[in-house]
Amino acid sequence: MEAHPQSELQDAKSQDPERLDRQIRFILEIDRLKKIERRTVLTDRSRQENSAEHSWHIALMAVLLSEYSKEDGIDLLRVVKMLLVHDIVEIDAGDTFVYDAVGSEDQEERERAAAERLFGLLPEDQSEELHLLWNEFETRETPEARFAGALDRLQPMLQNIHSEGASWQAHGIRFDQVVDMNRTVDEGAPELWSLARRLLEEAVEKGHLEP
């Protein structure tokens, strides 16, 4: 007979009397994500966004844009979970600017250590689930991960396009760099990549992105 999810939850709770304490500790720890500043600025150019805002923003994007996934029948809840989880490691590892070649050299090592510590705060079953979601996002081997990754690259492009290239100009980023770094959007959402290419070309024409 197949186990009932509610009974499995009760078993997990009975086996770990500190379960709620560990969950609350994790919840309080991830509040620190609100302090991690990203290089991307808000569309009104008033300030840089933080990583918690980024994660919320693309999770909602997934809900609204799931029809543009390259593959039909994706598990939207899994996509949303990945997008809410994938940047938690920045609490320890910090945000690495996607165009920073030096900072990217040890990024994987820093983020894996962060994942071990942060997800390790949770009860074992939830720790394993979040760790699997994080790894799935990083490896991009499933349709859900490819779509999530496409949105993760699309979101900062949209913000740059609609803030007149604020962070691109601040860091001397060129059109070819943006295209090379973000062409993986095509793997998860070809229609969204077509939109992004058109908007990038318009940004060059307007002088918001160096050719």
C-alpha positions as CSV (number, residue, x, y, z in Angstrom):
1,M,0.0,0.0,0.0
2,E,1.3,3.5,-0.9
3,A,2.3,5.6,2.1
4,H,0.1,8.7,2.7
5,P,2.0,12.0,2.6
6,Q,0.5,13.1,5.9
7,S,1.6,9.9,7.6
8,E,5.1,10.3,6.3
9,L,5.2,13.9,7.7
10,Q,4.0,12.6,11.1
11,D,6.8,10.0,11.0
12,A,9.4,12.6,10.2
13,K,8.2,14.8,13.0
14,S,8.2,12.0,15.5
15,Q,11.7,11.0,14.6
16,D,13.1,14.5,15.0
17,P,11.8,16.2,18.2
18,E,13.9,19.3,17.2
19,R,12.3,19.5,13.7
20,L,10.4,22.8,14.3
21,D,13.4,24.4,15.9
22,R,15.6,23.6,13.0
23,Q,13.0,24.9,10.5
24,I,12.7,28.2,12.3
25,R,16.5,28.5,12.6
26,F,16.7,28.1,8.8
27,I,13.9,30.5,8.2
28,L,15.7,33.2,10.3
29,E,19.0,32.4,8.6
30,I,17.7,33.0,5.1
31,D,16.4,36.4,6.2
32,R,20.1,37.4,5.5
33,L,19.5,37.0,1.8
34,K,17.7,40.4,1.9
35,K,21.1,42.0,2.6
36,I,22.9,40.5,-0.4
37,E,23.2,43.2,-3.0
38,R,23.3,42.3,-6.7
39,R,24.9,44.4,-9.5
40,T,21.6,44.8,-11.2
41,V,19.7,47.9,-10.4
42,L,15.9,48.4,-10.2
43,T,14.2,49.6,-13.3
44,D,13.7,53.0,-11.8
45,R,17.5,53.1,-11.2
46,S,17.0,54.1,-7.6
47,R,19.1,51.3,-6.1
48,Q,20.6,47.9,-6.5
49,E,18.2,44.9,-6.0
50,N,18.9,42.3,-3.4
51,S,19.0,38.6,-3.9
52,A,15.8,37.9,-2.0
53,E,14.0,40.3,-4.4
54,H,15.6,38.6,-7.4
55,S,14.4,35.2,-6.2
56,W,10.8,36.4,-5.6
57,H,10.8,38.2,-9.0
58,I,11.8,35.3,-11.1
59,A,9.6,32.8,-9.2
60,L,6.6,35.0,-10.2
61,M,8.0,35.2,-13.7
62,A,7.9,31.4,-13.8
63,V,4.2,31.4,-12.9
64,L,3.4,34.0,-15.6
65,L,5.6,32.7,-18.4
66,S,5.5,28.9,-18.0
67,E,3.7,28.6,-21.4
68,Y,7.0,29.6,-23.1
69,S,9.0,26.7,-21.8
70,K,10.7,24.9,-24.6
71,E,9.2,21.6,-23.4
72,D,5.6,21.0,-22.6
73,G,4.3,19.5,-19.3
74,I,7.0,20.9,-17.0
75,D,6.4,20.7,-13.3
76,L,5.8,24.4,-12.5
77,L,5.9,23.9,-8.7
78,R,9.4,22.4,-9.1
79,V,10.5,25.3,-11.2
80,V,9.3,27.8,-8.6
81,K,11.0,25.9,-5.8
82,M,14.3,25.9,-7.7
83,L,14.0,29.6,-8.3
84,L,13.3,30.3,-4.6
85,V,16.2,28.1,-3.5
86,H,19.0,28.7,-6.0
87,D,20.4,31.9,-4.6
88,I,20.2,31.0,-0.9
89,V,23.9,30.0,-1.0
90,E,24.8,33.7,-1.6
91,I,24.3,34.3,2.2
92,D,27.7,32.7,2.6
93,A,29.2,32.9,-0.8
94,G,28.1,36.3,-1.8
95,D,26.8,37.3,-5.3
96,T,29.2,36.7,-8.1
97,F,28.7,39.1,-11.0
98,V,28.0,37.0,-14.1
99,Y,30.6,38.9,-16.1
100,D,33.3,38.7,-13.4
101,A,35.8,36.1,-14.7
102,V,38.1,36.3,-11.6
103,G,35.2,36.0,-9.1
104,S,33.8,33.0,-11.1
105,E,37.0,31.0,-10.6
106,D,36.1,29.7,-7.1
107,Q,32.4,30.4,-7.3
108,E,31.4,26.7,-7.5
109,E,33.6,25.8,-4.5
110,R,32.2,28.6,-2.4
111,E,28.6,27.9,-3.3
112,R,28.8,24.2,-2.6
113,A,30.3,24.8,0.9
114,A,27.5,27.3,1.5
115,A,24.8,24.8,0.4
116,E,26.2,22.2,2.8
117,R,26.0,24.6,5.7
118,L,22.7,26.3,5.0
119,F,20.6,23.3,3.9
120,G,22.2,21.4,6.7
121,L,20.4,23.5,9.2
122,L,17.1,21.9,8.2
123,P,15.7,18.5,9.2
124,E,17.2,15.7,7.1
125,D,14.4,15.2,4.7
126,Q,14.0,18.9,3.9
127,S,17.7,19.4,3.7
128,E,18.0,16.6,1.1
129,E,15.1,18.1,-0.9
130,L,16.5,21.6,-1.1
131,H,20.0,20.3,-1.8
132,L,18.6,18.2,-4.7
133,L,16.7,21.2,-6.1
134,W,19.8,23.4,-5.9
135,N,21.9,20.8,-7.6
136,E,19.2,20.3,-10.3
137,F,19.2,24.0,-11.0
138,E,23.0,24.1,-11.2
139,T,23.4,21.1,-13.6
140,R,20.5,22.2,-16.0
141,E,19.9,18.5,-16.9
142,T,16.0,18.6,-16.6
143,P,13.4,20.6,-18.6
144,E,12.5,22.3,-15.3
145,A,16.0,23.4,-14.6
146,R,16.6,24.6,-18.1
147,F,13.5,26.7,-17.9
148,A,14.4,28.0,-14.5
149,G,17.9,28.9,-15.8
150,A,16.4,30.7,-18.7
151,L,14.4,32.9,-16.5
152,D,17.4,33.5,-14.2
153,R,19.3,34.9,-17.2
154,L,16.4,36.8,-18.7
155,Q,15.4,38.7,-15.6
156,P,18.6,40.8,-15.2
157,M,18.6,41.5,-19.0
158,L,15.1,42.9,-18.8
159,Q,16.1,45.1,-15.8
160,N,19.1,46.4,-17.7
161,I,17.1,47.0,-20.8
162,H,14.5,49.0,-18.9
163,S,17.0,50.9,-16.8
164,E,18.8,52.2,-19.9
165,G,21.6,49.7,-19.4
166,A,22.5,51.0,-15.9
167,S,24.7,48.1,-14.7
168,W,26.0,47.3,-18.2
169,Q,27.3,50.8,-18.6
170,A,28.7,50.9,-15.0
171,H,30.8,47.8,-15.8
172,G,31.6,48.4,-19.5
173,I,29.6,45.4,-20.7
174,R,29.2,45.0,-24.5
175,F,26.5,43.4,-26.7
176,D,28.6,40.4,-27.6
177,Q,29.3,39.7,-23.9
178,V,25.6,39.8,-23.1
179,V,24.7,37.5,-25.9
180,D,27.4,35.0,-25.2
181,M,26.6,34.9,-21.5
182,N,22.9,34.6,-21.9
183,R,22.3,32.5,-25.0
184,T,21.4,29.6,-22.7
185,V,18.0,31.2,-22.4
186,D,17.4,29.6,-25.8
187,E,17.8,26.1,-24.2
188,G,14.8,26.6,-21.9
189,A,12.7,29.2,-23.6
190,P,13.4,29.9,-27.3
191,E,10.6,32.5,-27.7
192,L,11.9,34.4,-24.7
193,W,15.4,34.4,-26.2
194,S,14.1,35.8,-29.5
195,L,12.4,38.6,-27.5
196,A,15.7,39.2,-25.6
197,R,17.8,39.4,-28.7
198,R,15.4,41.9,-30.3
199,L,15.5,44.1,-27.1
200,L,19.2,43.9,-26.9
201,E,19.6,45.1,-30.5
202,E,17.3,48.0,-29.7
203,A,19.4,48.8,-26.6
204,V,22.4,49.1,-28.8
205,E,20.6,51.4,-31.2
206,K,19.5,53.6,-28.3
207,G,23.1,53.7,-26.9
208,H,22.3,51.9,-23.7
209,L,24.5,48.9,-24.6
210,E,27.9,49.1,-26.2
211,P,28.1,47.2,-29.6
